[in-house]
Amino acid sequence: MFGIFLFLTYYLQETLGFSPVMAGVAFLPMVGVIIVSANLGNIVLLPRIGPRWLVAPGMLAAAAGLAWLTRIGVHSSYAADVLPPLLLASTGLGLVMSPSINTGTAGVAPSDAGAASAMVNTGQQVGGSIGTSLLNTMAASAAASYLASHLSPRLMIGGHPAPALAEMAQVHSYTTAFWWAAGMFAGGSVLAALLFRRAAPAAPATEQAHAQ
């Protein structure tokens, strides 16, 4: 999710010419879909089918949405090329995050609830930080490689790459990051299918049951 926010913000503002405010508005549908899918998954589906059949398919949906985003180009439009894959990825993210957090803190004694919640949140923040750093490094390398392989004297202006070439290199870096993120989601889907429990999460433990 952090990667989507980072690279789509760059793309919307630097390539499509959105203002900062309009770029923020462009993410509102993503937030709305995450709210709906997270509540649907956590309240309706999780107690019935357990986390495995929510998190694994959710990661696949997010992977598909990110793979779809790799089709963006210099002259793409928000409504046709950005919004549909963004909504698909958002649906998957909602099915991943809320059930995962619920499962990560399920069955914990009330006295340990704070520590369990903190561990889950720390895992999210560390993963988001490392993942964003890795994706940013991959994107920068992809842009440099693209420029190196396409640069020629006729595409140089004042000793710098022509604006059109630089813009294409930027878009290539974004799509490369989206491909890597899609691969990470696909790998996460396999791990979720193997490691998550089938049953619904255990009910919160009481202090009396914990003592017994």
C-alpha positions as CSV (number, residue, x, y, z in Angstrom):
1,M,0.0,0.0,0.0
2,F,2.8,2.4,0.8
3,G,4.4,1.6,-2.6
4,I,1.1,2.4,-4.4
5,F,0.8,5.7,-2.6
6,L,4.4,6.6,-3.4
7,F,4.7,5.8,-7.1
8,L,1.1,6.7,-8.0
9,T,1.6,10.1,-6.4
10,Y,4.7,10.6,-8.5
11,Y,2.8,9.5,-11.6
12,L,-0.3,11.5,-11.0
13,Q,1.5,14.7,-10.3
14,E,4.6,14.5,-12.5
15,T,3.2,12.6,-15.5
16,L,-0.5,13.3,-15.6
17,G,-0.1,16.9,-14.2
18,F,-2.4,16.6,-11.2
19,S,-2.1,19.1,-8.4
20,P,-1.3,17.8,-4.9
21,V,-4.9,18.3,-3.9
22,M,-6.3,16.5,-6.9
23,A,-3.8,13.7,-6.4
24,G,-5.1,13.3,-2.9
25,V,-8.7,13.3,-4.1
26,A,-7.7,10.6,-6.7
27,F,-6.9,8.2,-3.8
28,L,-10.3,8.6,-2.1
29,P,-11.9,5.8,-4.1
30,M,-9.1,3.5,-2.9
31,V,-9.7,4.4,0.7
32,G,-13.5,3.9,0.3
33,V,-13.1,0.4,-1.2
34,I,-10.6,-0.6,1.5
35,I,-13.1,0.5,4.2
36,V,-15.9,-1.6,2.6
37,S,-13.8,-4.7,1.8
38,A,-12.1,-4.6,5.2
39,N,-15.4,-4.5,7.1
40,L,-17.0,-7.1,4.9
41,G,-14.0,-9.4,5.3
42,N,-13.6,-8.9,9.0
43,I,-17.2,-8.9,10.2
44,V,-19.0,-11.1,7.7
45,L,-16.5,-13.5,6.2
46,L,-13.7,-14.0,8.8
47,P,-16.0,-15.7,11.4
48,R,-17.3,-18.1,8.7
49,I,-14.4,-19.1,6.6
50,G,-11.3,-18.1,8.5
51,P,-8.3,-15.9,7.5
52,R,-6.7,-18.3,5.0
53,W,-9.4,-17.9,2.4
54,L,-9.5,-14.1,2.8
55,V,-5.8,-13.2,3.0
56,A,-4.5,-15.4,0.2
57,P,-7.1,-14.4,-2.4
58,G,-6.8,-10.8,-1.2
59,M,-3.1,-10.8,-1.9
60,L,-3.8,-12.3,-5.3
61,A,-6.3,-9.5,-6.1
62,A,-3.8,-6.9,-5.0
63,A,-1.1,-8.6,-7.1
64,A,-3.5,-8.5,-10.1
65,G,-4.3,-4.8,-9.5
66,L,-0.6,-3.9,-9.4
67,A,0.2,-6.0,-12.5
68,W,-2.6,-4.1,-14.2
69,L,-1.1,-0.8,-13.2
70,T,2.1,-1.7,-15.1
71,R,0.1,-0.8,-18.3
72,I,0.2,2.9,-17.5
73,G,2.0,5.1,-19.9
74,V,2.9,8.7,-20.5
75,H,-0.5,9.5,-22.1
76,S,-2.7,7.3,-20.0
77,S,-5.8,8.6,-18.3
78,Y,-6.8,8.4,-14.6
79,A,-10.4,7.1,-15.3
80,A,-9.4,4.4,-17.8
81,D,-6.0,3.3,-16.8
82,V,-5.4,4.1,-13.1
83,L,-8.8,3.9,-11.3
84,P,-9.9,0.3,-12.3
85,P,-6.6,-1.4,-11.2
86,L,-6.5,0.8,-8.1
87,L,-10.0,-0.4,-7.1
88,L,-9.0,-4.0,-7.6
89,A,-5.9,-3.7,-5.5
90,S,-7.8,-1.8,-2.9
91,T,-10.4,-4.7,-2.6
92,G,-7.5,-7.1,-2.0
93,L,-5.8,-4.9,0.5
94,G,-9.0,-4.6,2.6
95,L,-9.3,-8.4,2.6
96,V,-5.6,-8.7,3.7
97,M,-5.2,-6.0,6.4
98,S,-8.2,-6.2,8.7
99,P,-8.4,-10.1,8.9
100,S,-4.6,-10.3,9.4
101,I,-4.7,-7.8,12.3
102,N,-7.7,-9.5,13.8
103,T,-6.0,-12.9,13.6
104,G,-2.7,-11.6,14.9
105,T,-4.4,-10.5,18.1
106,A,-7.0,-13.2,18.4
107,G,-7.1,-15.4,21.6
108,V,-4.7,-13.1,23.5
109,A,-5.3,-12.6,27.2
110,P,-6.5,-9.0,28.0
111,S,-3.3,-8.3,29.9
112,D,-1.3,-9.1,26.7
113,A,-3.6,-7.4,24.2
114,G,-1.5,-4.2,24.2
115,A,1.8,-6.1,23.5
116,A,0.2,-8.2,20.8
117,S,-1.4,-5.2,19.1
118,A,1.9,-3.4,19.3
119,M,3.8,-6.3,17.7
120,V,1.3,-6.4,14.8
121,N,1.5,-2.7,14.2
122,T,5.3,-2.8,14.4
123,G,5.4,-5.5,11.8
124,Q,3.3,-3.4,9.5
125,Q,5.4,-0.3,9.9
126,V,8.7,-2.1,9.6
127,G,7.5,-4.0,6.5
128,G,6.1,-0.9,5.0
129,S,9.4,1.0,5.5
130,I,11.6,-1.7,4.2
131,G,9.3,-2.5,1.3
132,T,9.1,1.1,0.2
133,S,12.8,1.5,0.4
134,L,13.4,-1.6,-1.7
135,L,10.8,-0.6,-4.3
136,N,12.3,3.0,-4.5
137,T,15.8,1.5,-5.0
138,M,14.5,-0.8,-7.8
139,A,12.6,2.1,-9.4
140,A,15.7,4.3,-9.4
141,S,17.8,1.5,-10.9
142,A,15.2,0.9,-13.6
143,A,15.1,4.6,-14.6
144,A,18.9,4.7,-14.8
145,S,19.0,1.6,-16.9
146,Y,16.3,2.9,-19.2
147,L,18.1,6.1,-19.8
148,A,21.4,4.4,-20.3
149,S,20.0,2.0,-22.9
150,H,18.0,4.7,-24.8
151,L,20.2,7.7,-24.6
152,S,21.7,9.0,-27.9
153,P,23.1,12.4,-29.0
154,R,19.8,13.3,-30.7
155,L,18.0,12.8,-27.4
156,M,20.3,15.1,-25.5
157,I,19.4,18.8,-24.8
158,G,22.1,20.9,-23.1
159,G,23.9,17.8,-21.8
160,H,20.7,16.4,-20.3
161,P,18.2,13.8,-21.5
162,A,15.3,15.3,-23.5
163,P,12.2,15.8,-21.3
164,A,10.2,13.2,-23.3
165,L,12.9,10.6,-22.7
166,A,13.2,11.5,-19.0
167,E,9.4,11.2,-18.7
168,M,9.4,7.7,-20.3
169,A,12.2,6.6,-18.0
170,Q,10.1,7.8,-15.0
171,V,7.1,5.8,-16.1
172,H,9.2,2.8,-16.7
173,S,10.6,3.1,-13.1
174,Y,7.0,3.1,-11.7
175,T,5.9,0.1,-13.7
176,T,9.0,-1.8,-12.7
177,A,8.2,-1.1,-9.0
178,F,4.6,-2.2,-9.6
179,W,5.8,-5.5,-11.1
180,W,8.0,-6.1,-8.1
181,A,5.2,-5.3,-5.7
182,A,2.9,-7.6,-7.6
183,G,5.5,-10.4,-7.2
184,M,5.7,-9.7,-3.5
185,F,2.0,-10.0,-3.2
186,A,1.9,-13.2,-5.2
187,G,4.6,-14.7,-2.9
188,G,2.7,-13.5,0.2
189,S,-0.4,-15.2,-1.1
190,V,1.4,-18.6,-1.3
191,L,2.7,-18.1,2.3
192,A,-0.7,-17.1,3.6
193,A,-2.3,-20.2,2.0
194,L,0.3,-22.4,3.7
195,L,0.6,-20.8,7.1
196,F,-2.8,-19.2,8.0
197,R,-5.3,-21.3,9.8
198,R,-8.5,-22.5,8.2
199,A,-10.8,-21.9,11.1
200,A,-12.0,-18.6,12.4
201,P,-9.8,-16.8,14.9
202,A,-10.2,-17.8,18.6
203,A,-12.3,-15.7,20.8
204,P,-10.5,-13.3,23.1
205,A,-9.3,-15.1,26.2
206,T,-10.5,-14.1,29.6
207,E,-8.1,-13.6,32.5
208,Q,-9.7,-16.6,34.3
209,A,-9.3,-18.9,31.3
210,H,-5.7,-17.6,30.9
211,A,-5.0,-18.4,34.5
212,Q,-6.4,-21.9,34.3
